[in-house]
Amino acid sequence: MTPLIKIINLTKTYPDGEGKSNTVLRAINMEVEKGEFIAIRGASGSGKTTLLSILGTLLLPDTGSYQLNGEELFASGIDHTQIRNQQIGFVFQDHRLLPQYTVWENILLPVLAYQQTVNKEKEQYAQQLMEMTGITHVASQYPSTLSGGEAGRTALCRALIMQPHLLLADEPTGQLDAENARNIAAGLAEINRTLQTTIVMVTHSDEISATAQRILTLKEGVLQ
């Protein structure tokens, strides 16, 4: 069976501003099977967000191969915008909800990025996601009125509305208190079990990473 993600000898280097370079990722090799929930653990500055940005096609590597569903994503002619919209969902630490839209509207924004109206099927799926994550009661509220946990669950629903093959979570509990952090982590695990969505989460927390099926460690640019 073809893995959902296959990475071969991925490297990424940044200039350090003093005429030298800083290698953030060193010959990364990784495979993730469809339906897996993977946590990548590492200290701040270990390269976790850089790796996640490459997985989300937000950043190009210097060298190496990245295949999603058997397709080489950094080949010429690949439309990364379409891939991000229809195959990859993102959950960020700061949620990135648009303040002028309600919870319901924020969840449906990715649909409107590629079509003019939201069909009944997507509306029903949005309702299902809100029920799964327990936020139906805040559907008409604006982001400024939400708790941190409610905002995190709204962002999770938005990331899932296009039914992506892959969900990427970048320190999704980083700005939450302990209780809400555990709730979001448990929500990710439930999404993985119920929808069979493949999840790659990066975190510095041992407790949060323990909710995943498999834990990898990124240390000084090396994945272990």
Backbone as a chain_set.jsonl record, in Angstrom:
{"seq": "MTPLIKIINLTKTYPDGEGKSNTVLRAINMEVEKGEFIAIRGASGSGKTTLLSILGTLLLPDTGSYQLNGEELFASGIDHTQIRNQQIGFVFQDHRLLPQYTVWENILLPVLAYQQTVNKEKEQYAQQLMEMTGITHVASQYPSTLSGGEAGRTALCRALIMQPHLLLADEPTGQLDAENARNIAAGLAEINRTLQTTIVMVTHSDEISATAQRILTLKEGVLQ", "coords": {"N": [[0.843, -1.191, 0.0], [0.542, 2.209, -0.835], [2.086, 4.736, 1.057], [0.542, 7.586, 2.671], [2.116, 9.86, 3.065], [5.374, 10.328, 1.953], [8.636, 11.002, 2.521], [11.847, 11.793, 1.414], [15.183, 12.202, 2.123], [15.06, 14.987, 2.839], [16.04, 18.344, 3.057], [16.693, 21.53, 4.627], [17.904, 24.78, 4.645], [18.786, 27.882, 6.121], [19.966, 31.245, 5.633], [22.081, 32.794, 8.077], [22.43, 35.463, 8.463], [24.976, 36.37, 8.839], [26.597, 35.757, 6.791], [26.824, 33.069, 6.817], [25.323, 29.762, 6.977], [22.422, 28.119, 8.324], [21.551, 24.965, 8.992], [18.472, 23.619, 9.156], [16.838, 21.388, 8.771], [17.902, 18.079, 8.386], [18.539, 15.773, 6.075], [15.929, 14.428, 6.166], [13.878, 11.63, 6.532], [10.803, 10.056, 6.147], [7.79, 8.211, 6.588], [4.282, 8.151, 6.445], [1.414, 6.42, 7.127], [-1.877, 6.077, 5.634], [-4.513, 7.308, 7.591], [-3.107, 7.386, 9.975], [-2.086, 8.89, 13.117], [0.224, 11.087, 13.887], [2.664, 12.396, 16.077], [5.077, 14.916, 16.187], [7.67, 15.642, 18.102], [9.585, 18.138, 19.805], [12.046, 20.524, 20.899], [11.77, 24.145, 21.129], [12.781, 25.749, 18.167], [13.802, 23.522, 16.969], [13.115, 22.815, 14.424], [10.588, 21.961, 13.854], [8.289, 23.455, 12.983], [9.191, 24.323, 10.508], [9.413, 21.87, 9.139], [6.708, 21.112, 9.144], [5.651, 23.18, 7.62], [6.749, 22.622, 5.143], [5.53, 20.159, 4.654], [2.988, 21.12, 4.298], [3.209, 22.448, 1.92], [3.812, 25.116, 2.057], [6.316, 26.005, 2.136], [9.354, 25.59, 0.417], [11.644, 22.854, 0.173], [15.269, 22.587, 0.278], [16.562, 20.388, -0.84], [15.532, 17.048, -1.764], [12.686, 14.744, -1.683], [9.136, 14.875, -1.696], [6.3, 13.139, -1.388], [2.817, 12.982, -1.746], [0.166, 10.921, -1.386], [1.355, 9.406, -3.382], [2.05, 11.279, -5.287], [4.486, 13.48, -6.506], [5.115, 16.392, -4.895], [6.695, 18.621, -5.294], [7.351, 18.767, -7.918], [7.612, 20.289, -11.173], [4.972, 22.43, -12.295], [2.984, 21.741, -10.495], [0.088, 22.646, -8.753], [0.149, 24.219, -5.946], [-1.566, 25.756, -4.401], [-4.132, 24.764, -4.914], [-3.792, 22.172, -3.939], [-3.375, 22.692, -1.215], [-5.886, 23.721, -0.58], [-7.693, 21.634, -1.101], [-6.645, 19.163, -0.338], [-5.144, 19.3, 1.993], [-5.461, 20.167, 5.368], [-5.171, 22.785, 7.811], [-4.235, 23.518, 11.156], [-3.503, 26.068, 13.263], [-1.392, 27.507, 15.847], [-2.295, 30.038, 16.662], [-4.873, 30.108, 15.772], [-6.117, 31.854, 13.781], [-8.622, 32.861, 12.954], [-11.049, 34.752, 11.133], [-11.999, 37.911, 12.132], [-14.295, 39.331, 11.332], [-16.202, 37.547, 10.583], [-18.687, 35.097, 11.471], [-18.601, 32.131, 13.593], [-19.746, 29.981, 12.13], [-19.479, 31.0, 9.505], [-16.687, 31.288, 9.331], [-15.912, 28.609, 9.409], [-16.837, 27.696, 6.95], [-15.381, 29.119, 5.086], [-13.117, 27.993, 3.549], [-14.505, 26.55, 1.585], [-15.71, 28.518, 0.04], [-13.521, 29.535, -1.145], [-13.08, 28.3, -3.513], [-15.473, 28.015, -4.822], [-18.578, 29.726, -5.599], [-20.841, 29.568, -3.994], [-22.122, 27.848, -1.073], [-22.899, 24.512, -0.952], [-25.642, 22.297, -0.031], [-24.674, 19.882, 0.958], [-22.122, 20.519, 2.004], [-22.892, 22.312, 3.987], [-24.283, 20.596, 5.694], [-22.206, 18.928, 6.442], [-20.556, 20.727, 7.795], [-22.209, 21.252, 9.962], [-22.212, 18.71, 11.128], [-19.512, 18.511, 11.883], [-19.343, 20.578, 13.774], [-21.049, 19.562, 15.709], [-19.624, 17.268, 16.448], [-17.418, 18.428, 17.655], [-18.509, 19.955, 19.612], [-19.447, 22.669, 19.402], [-21.782, 23.796, 18.456], [-23.447, 25.576, 19.736], [-22.232, 28.041, 19.567], [-22.338, 28.914, 16.995], [-23.297, 31.27, 15.728], [-21.786, 33.245, 16.809], [-19.065, 35.674, 17.055], [-15.461, 35.597, 16.563], [-14.195, 37.145, 18.608], [-15.729, 36.772, 20.844], [-15.362, 34.243, 21.724], [-14.157, 31.541, 23.799], [-10.763, 30.352, 24.413], [-10.666, 27.588, 23.939], [-13.018, 27.187, 22.423], [-12.416, 28.703, 20.164], [-10.246, 27.256, 19.197], [-11.488, 24.825, 18.523], [-13.231, 25.701, 16.56], [-11.382, 26.446, 14.596], [-10.393, 23.912, 14.059], [-12.639, 22.648, 12.915], [-12.883, 24.225, 10.598], [-10.51, 23.517, 9.305], [-11.131, 20.958, 8.572], [-13.289, 21.012, 6.84], [-13.112, 20.688, 4.065], [-12.698, 18.056, 3.839], [-9.995, 16.921, 3.979], [-7.14, 14.938, 2.907], [-5.024, 15.025, 4.605], [-4.295, 16.352, 7.769], [-2.679, 19.004, 9.256], [-1.219, 20.043, 12.221], [-0.024, 22.667, 13.996], [1.512, 23.126, 16.871], [-1.087, 23.085, 18.232], [-2.2, 23.429, 20.735], [-0.79, 25.33, 22.0], [-1.372, 27.932, 22.987], [-3.269, 27.579, 24.899], [-4.95, 26.923, 28.065], [-4.313, 24.26, 30.455], [-6.533, 22.471, 30.642], [-8.145, 23.071, 28.353], [-6.236, 22.543, 26.427], [-5.89, 19.77, 26.665], [-8.452, 19.022, 25.884], [-8.529, 19.83, 23.168], [-6.506, 18.197, 22.13], [-7.645, 15.694, 22.646], [-9.819, 15.971, 20.975], [-8.609, 15.983, 18.452], [-7.667, 13.359, 18.383], [-10.119, 12.022, 18.404], [-11.232, 12.88, 15.972], [-9.423, 11.664, 14.253], [-9.985, 8.957, 14.781], [-12.736, 8.774, 14.144], [-13.195, 9.983, 11.591], [-11.094, 9.011, 10.175], [-9.042, 10.621, 9.341], [-5.797, 11.477, 8.365], [-3.306, 12.627, 10.527], [-0.755, 14.929, 11.251], [0.958, 16.236, 13.819], [2.773, 18.809, 15.393], [4.515, 19.421, 18.389], [5.704, 20.649, 21.572], [5.06, 19.431, 23.82], [5.036, 16.731, 26.027], [2.783, 15.512, 27.152], [0.666, 16.182, 25.393], [1.598, 15.089, 22.991], [1.37, 12.434, 23.589], [-1.192, 11.66, 22.965], [-1.197, 10.864, 20.367], [-0.803, 8.21, 17.891], [1.721, 7.48, 17.187], [4.971, 8.604, 17.989], [7.43, 10.857, 16.997], [10.711, 12.286, 17.219], [12.222, 15.405, 16.778], [15.368, 16.591, 16.626], [17.843, 18.937, 16.638], [17.571, 19.186, 13.894], [17.421, 16.589, 12.992], [15.427, 13.782, 12.429], [14.094, 11.464, 14.629]], "CA": [[0.0, 0.0, 0.0], [1.301, 3.449, -0.907], [1.85, 5.592, 2.213], [0.007, 8.909, 2.327], [3.272, 10.759, 3.009], [6.704, 9.735, 1.847], [9.671, 12.031, 2.427], [13.166, 11.195, 1.215], [16.369, 13.072, 2.165], [14.628, 16.384, 2.81], [16.913, 19.273, 3.789], [16.35, 22.948, 4.547], [18.932, 25.634, 5.231], [18.521, 29.325, 6.088], [21.114, 32.107, 5.948], [21.997, 33.267, 9.463], [22.63, 36.899, 8.507], [26.4, 36.675, 9.009], [27.311, 35.135, 5.686], [26.865, 31.623, 7.018], [24.015, 29.137, 6.836], [21.954, 27.315, 9.435], [20.786, 23.823, 8.488], [17.366, 23.38, 10.085], [16.431, 19.999, 8.572], [19.043, 17.324, 7.859], [18.247, 14.461, 5.472], [14.738, 13.872, 6.802], [13.158, 10.531, 5.871], [9.61, 9.765, 6.938], [6.593, 7.7, 5.935], [3.072, 8.174, 7.269], [0.358, 5.648, 6.472], [-3.211, 6.668, 5.647], [-5.248, 7.082, 8.828], [-2.256, 7.488, 11.159], [-2.001, 10.129, 13.884], [1.641, 11.185, 14.236], [3.142, 13.584, 16.771], [6.504, 15.207, 16.075], [8.008, 16.367, 19.323], [10.899, 18.76, 19.763], [12.175, 21.811, 21.581], [11.656, 25.328, 20.288], [13.942, 25.922, 17.301], [14.311, 22.228, 16.486], [12.766, 22.645, 13.009], [9.253, 21.358, 13.74], [7.396, 24.273, 12.149], [9.736, 24.287, 9.141], [9.01, 20.596, 8.543], [5.267, 21.149, 8.914], [5.41, 24.105, 6.507], [7.074, 21.894, 3.909], [4.448, 19.187, 4.457], [1.825, 21.868, 3.83], [3.625, 23.116, 0.672], [3.968, 26.549, 2.294], [7.744, 26.258, 2.082], [10.075, 24.64, -0.435], [12.91, 22.361, 0.726], [16.437, 22.78, -0.588], [16.719, 19.132, -1.571], [14.718, 15.951, -1.285], [11.421, 14.4, -2.322], [7.939, 14.816, -0.851], [5.173, 12.562, -2.122], [1.535, 12.887, -1.058], [-0.658, 9.989, -2.162], [2.122, 8.954, -4.532], [2.334, 12.381, -6.213], [5.606, 14.332, -6.101], [4.512, 17.719, -4.768], [7.583, 19.704, -5.695], [7.614, 18.693, -9.355], [7.157, 21.488, -11.873], [3.593, 22.423, -12.763], [2.04, 21.377, -9.443], [-0.652, 23.779, -8.198], [0.162, 24.055, -4.497], [-2.742, 26.407, -3.824], [-5.24, 23.811, -5.0], [-3.487, 21.068, -3.031], [-3.639, 23.162, 0.15], [-7.316, 23.928, -0.381], [-8.532, 20.452, -1.245], [-6.053, 17.931, 0.183], [-4.441, 19.51, 3.256], [-6.057, 21.091, 6.323], [-4.195, 23.361, 8.734], [-4.629, 24.079, 12.445], [-2.358, 26.838, 13.741], [-1.384, 27.847, 17.266], [-3.056, 31.262, 16.922], [-6.207, 29.857, 15.215], [-6.264, 32.626, 12.536], [-10.022, 33.085, 12.572], [-11.284, 36.108, 10.643], [-12.876, 38.501, 13.154], [-15.531, 39.881, 10.775], [-17.106, 36.453, 10.244], [-19.125, 34.246, 12.577], [-18.028, 30.783, 13.642], [-20.285, 29.252, 10.982], [-18.878, 31.542, 8.274], [-15.263, 30.945, 9.341], [-15.771, 27.19, 9.076], [-17.154, 27.489, 5.536], [-14.532, 29.942, 4.211], [-12.365, 27.246, 2.53], [-15.405, 26.161, 0.49], [-15.916, 29.7, -0.802], [-12.268, 29.867, -1.821], [-13.046, 27.717, -4.862], [-16.785, 28.066, -5.46], [-19.265, 30.948, -5.204], [-21.845, 29.303, -2.976], [-21.948, 26.634, -0.275], [-24.022, 23.616, -1.22], [-26.298, 21.681, 1.131], [-23.801, 18.829, 1.477], [-21.095, 21.145, 2.841], [-23.553, 22.846, 5.173], [-24.571, 19.463, 6.575], [-20.936, 18.45, 6.981], [-20.152, 21.723, 8.786], [-23.039, 20.993, 11.14], [-21.706, 17.48, 11.729], [-18.231, 18.815, 12.523], [-19.612, 21.37, 14.972], [-21.615, 18.653, 16.71], [-18.536, 16.409, 16.916], [-16.48, 19.203, 18.479], [-19.25, 20.598, 20.684], [-19.517, 24.13, 19.287], [-22.997, 24.236, 17.759], [-24.061, 26.678, 20.48], [-21.556, 29.318, 19.284], [-22.293, 29.046, 15.53], [-23.577, 32.635, 15.271], [-20.914, 34.19, 17.51], [-17.849, 36.135, 16.385], [-14.265, 35.104, 17.254], [-13.845, 37.922, 19.804], [-16.57, 36.347, 21.971], [-15.105, 32.823, 21.997], [-13.061, 31.119, 24.671], [-9.652, 29.775, 23.66], [-11.036, 26.248, 23.493], [-14.007, 27.305, 21.349], [-11.708, 29.179, 18.968], [-9.459, 26.129, 18.695], [-12.38, 23.844, 17.899], [-13.693, 26.32, 15.313], [-10.284, 26.309, 13.64], [-10.326, 22.504, 13.688], [-13.735, 22.405, 11.961], [-12.522, 24.887, 9.33], [-9.456, 22.726, 8.672], [-11.676, 19.679, 8.126], [-14.491, 21.178, 6.032], [-12.884, 20.2, 2.706], [-12.407, 16.621, 3.965], [-8.636, 16.739, 3.464], [-6.43, 13.68, 3.162], [-4.006, 15.254, 5.631], [-4.482, 17.479, 8.679], [-1.433, 19.427, 9.881], [-1.5, 20.831, 13.419], [1.212, 23.309, 14.451], [1.349, 23.505, 18.281], [-2.49, 23.504, 18.314], [-2.598, 23.706, 22.118], [0.267, 26.173, 22.567], [-1.868, 29.133, 23.659], [-4.428, 27.206, 25.708], [-4.699, 26.403, 29.402], [-4.116, 22.805, 30.468], [-7.782, 21.756, 30.378], [-8.512, 23.238, 26.945], [-5.213, 21.85, 25.632], [-6.237, 18.339, 26.666], [-9.68, 18.866, 25.101], [-8.187, 19.91, 21.748], [-5.757, 16.975, 21.802], [-8.623, 14.602, 22.601], [-10.62, 16.197, 19.769], [-7.825, 15.511, 17.303], [-7.683, 11.89, 18.42], [-11.469, 11.594, 18.024], [-11.337, 13.114, 14.531], [-8.638, 10.607, 13.618], [-10.702, 7.684, 14.899], [-14.064, 8.813, 13.54], [-13.151, 10.338, 10.17], [-9.909, 8.368, 9.579], [-8.177, 11.661, 8.782], [-4.386, 11.373, 8.736], [-2.915, 13.839, 11.247], [0.623, 15.141, 11.692], [0.951, 17.328, 14.786], [4.035, 19.12, 16.049], [4.294, 19.943, 19.734], [6.816, 20.497, 22.508], [4.48, 18.865, 25.034], [5.0, 15.277, 26.142], [1.406, 15.101, 27.44], [-0.145, 16.304, 24.18], [2.09, 14.126, 21.992], [0.962, 11.083, 24.007], [-2.499, 11.336, 22.388], [-0.985, 10.34, 19.017], [-0.521, 6.777, 17.786], [3.173, 7.296, 17.023], [5.691, 9.826, 18.335], [8.772, 11.037, 16.477], [11.401, 13.412, 17.856], [13.097, 16.189, 15.915], [16.417, 17.181, 17.477], [18.929, 19.532, 15.858], [17.343, 18.96, 12.473], [17.425, 15.154, 12.69], [14.212, 13.121, 12.877], [14.438, 10.185, 15.289]], "C": [[0.887, 1.254, 0.0], [1.03, 4.296, 0.328], [1.27, 6.937, 1.782], [1.139, 9.904, 2.147], [4.54, 9.935, 2.882], [7.706, 10.851, 1.591], [11.024, 11.346, 2.358], [14.223, 12.286, 1.194], [16.032, 14.558, 2.054], [15.596, 17.235, 3.636], [16.411, 20.7, 3.621], [17.381, 23.754, 5.323], [18.525, 27.092, 5.085], [19.833, 30.083, 6.275], [20.969, 32.658, 7.365], [22.237, 34.758, 9.601], [24.077, 37.316, 8.662], [27.244, 36.002, 7.937], [27.45, 33.635, 5.812], [25.457, 31.064, 6.84], [23.707, 28.263, 8.044], [21.085, 26.192, 8.88], [19.741, 23.429, 9.521], [16.878, 21.939, 9.992], [17.554, 19.258, 7.86], [18.588, 15.942, 7.376], [17.073, 13.759, 6.148], [14.127, 12.787, 5.929], [11.975, 10.149, 6.755], [8.515, 9.191, 6.051], [5.444, 7.735, 6.935], [1.982, 7.448, 6.501], [-0.981, 6.391, 6.552], [-3.92, 6.3, 6.946], [-4.412, 7.142, 10.085], [-2.4, 8.853, 11.826], [-0.585, 10.181, 14.449], [1.901, 12.478, 15.003], [4.643, 13.712, 16.548], [6.855, 16.148, 17.218], [9.4, 16.978, 19.183], [10.888, 20.099, 20.466], [11.969, 22.959, 20.601], [12.935, 25.497, 19.468], [14.489, 24.634, 16.721], [13.986, 21.974, 15.015], [11.374, 22.098, 12.784], [8.352, 22.144, 12.789], [7.89, 24.319, 10.712], [9.31, 23.006, 8.44], [7.52, 20.602, 8.227], [4.919, 22.072, 7.746], [5.738, 23.463, 5.168], [5.994, 20.86, 3.616], [3.191, 19.867, 3.921], [2.062, 22.643, 2.55], [3.661, 24.635, 0.827], [5.415, 26.975, 2.139], [8.4, 25.19, 1.223], [11.326, 24.146, 0.279], [14.061, 22.717, -0.215], [16.665, 21.549, -1.46], [15.737, 18.11, -1.003], [13.404, 15.814, -2.01], [10.307, 14.373, -1.29], [6.784, 14.34, -1.706], [3.947, 12.509, -1.22], [0.617, 12.05, -1.928], [0.042, 9.555, -3.446], [2.485, 10.031, -5.53], [3.469, 13.239, -5.66], [5.139, 15.786, -6.092], [5.41, 18.86, -5.198], [8.078, 19.554, -7.127], [7.082, 19.957, -10.019], [5.707, 21.322, -12.322], [2.561, 22.043, -11.726], [1.398, 22.643, -8.867], [-0.772, 23.593, -6.682], [-1.044, 24.685, -3.829], [-3.932, 25.451, -3.816], [-5.022, 22.634, -4.052], [-3.789, 21.471, -1.593], [-5.128, 23.303, 0.41], [-8.088, 22.611, -0.3], [-7.943, 19.174, -0.635], [-5.433, 18.057, 1.565], [-5.197, 20.524, 4.106], [-5.01, 21.554, 7.322], [-4.865, 23.815, 10.024], [-3.39, 24.747, 13.023], [-2.506, 27.158, 15.228], [-2.281, 29.046, 17.566], [-4.443, 31.243, 16.267], [-6.484, 30.579, 13.892], [-7.703, 32.701, 12.038], [-10.18, 34.533, 12.119], [-12.344, 36.778, 11.514], [-14.211, 39.005, 12.631], [-16.566, 38.824, 10.42], [-17.489, 35.655, 11.493], [-18.385, 32.908, 12.551], [-18.461, 29.977, 12.423], [-19.621, 29.7, 9.686], [-17.393, 31.217, 8.2], [-15.048, 29.494, 8.925], [-15.943, 26.956, 7.579], [-16.265, 28.285, 4.577], [-13.726, 29.141, 3.189], [-13.223, 26.79, 1.35], [-15.556, 27.314, -0.491], [-14.639, 30.156, -1.504], [-12.225, 29.303, -3.237], [-14.424, 27.625, -5.52], [-17.592, 29.224, -4.857], [-20.275, 30.742, -4.086], [-21.529, 27.998, -2.248], [-23.154, 25.735, -0.494], [-24.516, 22.955, 0.077], [-25.403, 20.63, 1.778], [-22.736, 19.401, 2.413], [-21.7, 21.749, 4.098], [-23.84, 21.729, 6.184], [-23.291, 18.938, 7.218], [-20.4, 19.424, 8.035], [-20.924, 21.526, 10.085], [-22.55, 19.751, 11.87], [-20.4, 17.738, 12.48], [-18.435, 19.612, 13.812], [-20.201, 20.506, 16.082], [-20.526, 17.755, 17.307], [-17.625, 17.136, 17.9], [-17.179, 20.025, 19.561], [-19.326, 22.106, 20.613], [-20.765, 24.611, 18.55], [-23.625, 25.45, 18.436], [-23.405, 28.032, 20.206], [-21.531, 29.619, 17.785], [-22.466, 30.482, 15.052], [-22.703, 33.686, 15.951], [-19.693, 34.552, 16.669], [-16.626, 35.714, 17.208], [-13.926, 35.841, 18.554], [-14.629, 37.485, 21.035], [-16.29, 34.912, 22.4], [-14.043, 32.637, 23.067], [-11.937, 30.551, 23.808], [-9.979, 28.399, 23.12], [-12.03, 26.277, 22.355], [-13.361, 27.766, 20.053], [-10.887, 28.049, 18.348], [-10.312, 25.098, 17.987], [-12.994, 24.39, 16.609], [-12.631, 26.176, 14.226], [-10.146, 24.869, 13.164], [-11.42, 22.16, 12.674], [-13.413, 23.019, 10.603], [-11.47, 24.067, 8.581], [-9.987, 21.441, 8.064], [-12.787, 19.798, 7.093], [-14.323, 20.655, 4.606], [-12.567, 18.706, 2.673], [-11.017, 16.276, 3.414], [-8.093, 15.343, 3.733], [-5.552, 13.812, 4.399], [-4.367, 16.482, 6.454], [-3.153, 17.762, 9.367], [-1.76, 20.354, 11.046], [-0.184, 21.35, 13.996], [1.01, 23.85, 15.869], [-0.094, 23.932, 18.557], [-2.969, 23.835, 19.719], [-1.672, 24.719, 22.785], [-0.209, 27.379, 23.347], [-3.048, 28.846, 24.585], [-4.01, 26.788, 27.118], [-4.714, 24.883, 29.352], [-5.386, 22.048, 30.1], [-8.18, 21.848, 28.912], [-7.508, 22.555, 26.025], [-5.529, 20.363, 25.538], [-7.489, 18.087, 25.832], [-9.402, 18.901, 23.602], [-7.44, 18.653, 21.311], [-6.701, 15.778, 21.698], [-9.509, 14.733, 21.369], [-9.903, 15.736, 18.52], [-7.833, 13.985, 17.237], [-9.05, 11.349, 17.993], [-11.698, 11.771, 16.525], [-10.603, 12.017, 13.767], [-9.381, 9.274, 13.644], [-11.991, 7.685, 14.074], [-14.021, 9.032, 12.032], [-11.997, 9.665, 9.429], [-9.005, 9.374, 8.868], [-6.748, 11.442, 9.276], [-3.952, 12.691, 9.365], [-1.423, 13.807, 11.541], [0.604, 16.392, 12.568], [2.36, 17.56, 15.308], [3.746, 19.801, 17.378], [5.573, 19.803, 20.548], [6.364, 19.761, 23.773], [4.469, 17.339, 25.005], [3.569, 14.785, 26.345], [0.548, 15.128, 26.187], [0.307, 15.291, 23.13], [1.651, 12.704, 22.326], [-0.406, 10.69, 23.466], [-2.365, 10.733, 20.988], [-0.695, 8.848, 19.051], [0.981, 6.502, 17.729], [3.849, 8.632, 17.277], [7.086, 9.788, 17.724], [9.391, 12.25, 17.162], [12.321, 14.086, 16.845], [14.106, 16.914, 16.806], [17.568, 17.632, 16.599], [18.811, 19.159, 14.383], [17.294, 17.515, 12.041], [16.159, 14.523, 13.26], [14.537, 11.733, 13.4], [13.162, 9.421, 15.651]], "O": [[1.861, 1.336, 0.749], [-0.131, 4.562, 0.639], [1.485, 7.373, 0.651], [1.137, 10.695, 1.204], [4.746, 8.967, 3.615], [7.636, 11.551, 0.581], [11.316, 10.437, 3.136], [14.176, 13.189, 0.358], [16.644, 15.289, 1.274], [15.928, 16.89, 4.77], [15.788, 21.042, 2.615], [17.691, 23.466, 6.479], [17.985, 27.493, 4.055], [20.717, 29.619, 6.994], [19.859, 32.956, 7.805], [22.252, 35.281, 10.715], [24.378, 38.509, 8.619], [28.425, 35.716, 8.132], [28.123, 32.999, 5.001], [24.513, 31.811, 6.582], [24.608, 27.738, 8.698], [20.001, 26.446, 8.354], [20.069, 22.968, 10.615], [16.542, 21.33, 11.007], [18.093, 19.736, 6.862], [18.293, 15.059, 8.181], [17.206, 12.639, 6.64], [13.886, 12.994, 4.74], [12.127, 9.944, 7.96], [8.331, 9.622, 4.913], [5.606, 7.398, 8.108], [1.66, 7.808, 5.368], [-1.186, 7.228, 7.431], [-3.93, 5.139, 7.355], [-4.951, 6.965, 11.178], [-2.784, 9.836, 11.192], [-0.235, 9.431, 15.359], [1.41, 13.539, 14.616], [5.389, 12.744, 16.7], [6.394, 17.288, 17.281], [10.278, 16.414, 18.53], [9.841, 20.729, 20.61], [11.992, 22.76, 19.386], [14.039, 25.402, 20.004], [15.524, 24.642, 16.054], [14.51, 21.034, 14.418], [11.004, 21.798, 11.649], [7.728, 21.568, 11.897], [7.079, 24.352, 9.786], [8.894, 23.04, 7.282], [7.111, 20.146, 7.159], [4.004, 21.784, 6.974], [5.073, 23.734, 4.168], [5.585, 20.696, 2.467], [2.421, 19.26, 3.177], [1.203, 23.419, 2.132], [3.552, 25.363, -0.16], [5.71, 28.165, 2.024], [8.037, 24.017, 1.298], [12.01, 24.937, 0.929], [13.841, 23.101, -1.363], [16.926, 21.658, -2.658], [15.189, 18.285, 0.085], [13.044, 16.647, -2.842], [10.494, 13.915, -0.163], [6.341, 15.031, -2.623], [4.02, 12.053, -0.079], [0.321, 12.416, -3.066], [-0.604, 9.36, -4.475], [3.157, 9.748, -6.523], [3.432, 13.672, -4.509], [4.809, 16.348, -7.136], [4.925, 19.965, -5.444], [9.094, 20.137, -7.507], [6.196, 20.619, -9.478], [5.272, 20.228, -12.68], [1.369, 22.021, -12.032], [2.098, 23.599, -8.534], [-1.671, 22.906, -6.198], [-1.501, 24.2, -2.794], [-4.649, 25.348, -2.821], [-5.971, 22.155, -3.431], [-4.383, 20.701, -0.838], [-5.587, 23.028, 1.519], [-9.029, 22.489, 0.484], [-8.67, 18.2, -0.437], [-5.216, 17.053, 2.244], [-5.536, 21.609, 3.633], [-4.077, 20.818, 7.644], [-5.934, 24.423, 9.994], [-2.366, 24.101, 13.248], [-3.6, 27.088, 15.789], [-2.952, 29.078, 18.597], [-5.113, 32.275, 16.221], [-7.032, 29.973, 12.972], [-7.959, 32.613, 10.837], [-9.529, 35.433, 12.65], [-13.462, 36.275, 11.626], [-15.171, 39.102, 13.396], [-17.677, 39.153, 10.006], [-16.713, 35.554, 12.444], [-17.648, 32.602, 11.614], [-17.629, 29.358, 11.759], [-19.243, 28.868, 8.861], [-16.885, 30.901, 7.124], [-14.119, 29.186, 8.179], [-15.263, 26.107, 7.003], [-16.393, 28.131, 3.362], [-13.648, 29.568, 2.037], [-12.719, 26.659, 0.235], [-15.535, 27.113, -1.705], [-14.67, 31.05, -2.35], [-11.439, 29.759, -4.067], [-14.525, 27.196, -6.669], [-17.32, 29.652, -3.735], [-20.532, 31.662, -3.309], [-20.772, 27.16, -2.74], [-24.292, 26.139, -0.254], [-23.882, 23.052, 1.128], [-25.376, 20.5, 3.002], [-22.476, 18.845, 3.481], [-21.086, 21.702, 5.164], [-23.655, 21.911, 7.387], [-23.286, 18.55, 8.386], [-19.852, 18.997, 9.051], [-20.358, 21.622, 11.175], [-22.481, 19.741, 13.099], [-20.208, 17.236, 13.588], [-17.777, 19.352, 14.819], [-19.887, 20.697, 17.257], [-20.504, 17.512, 18.513], [-17.124, 16.542, 18.855], [-16.52, 20.715, 20.34], [-19.277, 22.772, 21.647], [-20.787, 25.742, 18.066], [-24.266, 26.265, 17.773], [-23.961, 29.067, 20.574], [-20.779, 30.49, 17.348], [-21.845, 30.877, 14.066], [-22.858, 34.881, 15.7], [-19.333, 33.857, 15.719], [-16.739, 35.499, 18.415], [-13.424, 35.229, 19.497], [-14.233, 37.797, 22.158], [-16.912, 34.415, 23.339], [-13.146, 33.466, 23.223], [-12.128, 30.297, 22.618], [-9.624, 28.066, 21.989], [-11.92, 25.488, 21.416], [-13.708, 27.287, 18.973], [-10.838, 27.904, 17.126], [-9.906, 24.552, 16.962], [-13.25, 23.632, 15.672], [-12.936, 25.831, 13.085], [-9.82, 24.625, 12.002], [-11.162, 21.465, 11.691], [-13.649, 22.393, 9.569], [-11.535, 23.94, 7.359], [-9.378, 20.887, 7.149], [-13.195, 18.788, 6.519], [-15.301, 20.219, 3.997], [-12.216, 18.157, 1.63], [-10.879, 15.454, 2.508], [-8.525, 14.658, 4.66], [-5.356, 12.853, 5.145], [-4.704, 17.53, 5.903], [-2.566, 16.874, 9.987], [-2.489, 21.332, 10.883], [0.663, 20.57, 14.43], [0.407, 24.908, 16.051], [-0.316, 25.031, 19.066], [-4.021, 24.451, 19.888], [-1.758, 24.942, 23.993], [0.469, 27.817, 24.277], [-3.746, 29.768, 25.006], [-2.879, 26.359, 27.344], [-5.08, 24.288, 28.338], [-5.332, 21.088, 29.332], [-8.514, 20.839, 28.291], [-7.877, 22.047, 24.966], [-5.447, 19.768, 24.463], [-7.588, 17.066, 25.152], [-9.961, 18.108, 22.846], [-7.712, 18.108, 20.241], [-6.581, 14.955, 20.79], [-9.909, 13.728, 20.781], [-10.519, 15.16, 17.623], [-7.989, 13.4, 16.166], [-9.128, 10.335, 17.3], [-12.294, 10.907, 15.882], [-11.099, 11.506, 12.763], [-9.404, 8.549, 12.65], [-12.296, 6.71, 13.389], [-14.72, 8.353, 11.28], [-11.921, 9.735, 8.202], [-8.296, 9.031, 7.922], [-6.523, 11.244, 10.47], [-4.201, 13.758, 8.803], [-0.889, 12.804, 12.015], [0.268, 17.479, 12.098], [3.066, 16.605, 15.63], [2.854, 20.644, 17.481], [6.418, 18.956, 20.259], [7.161, 19.501, 24.674], [3.951, 16.732, 24.067], [3.178, 13.763, 25.782], [-0.219, 14.197, 25.942], [-0.529, 14.697, 22.449], [1.569, 11.857, 21.436], [-0.76, 9.511, 23.496], [-3.321, 10.151, 20.475], [-0.381, 8.289, 20.102], [1.453, 5.449, 18.157], [3.363, 9.673, 16.835], [7.83, 8.824, 17.904], [8.677, 13.137, 17.63], [13.094, 13.427, 16.15], [13.734, 17.746, 17.634], [18.192, 16.829, 15.905], [19.801, 18.858, 13.717], [17.141, 17.228, 10.853], [15.85, 14.704, 14.438], [15.168, 10.928, 12.716], [13.236, 8.327, 16.211]]}, "num_chains": 1, "name": "protein.A"}
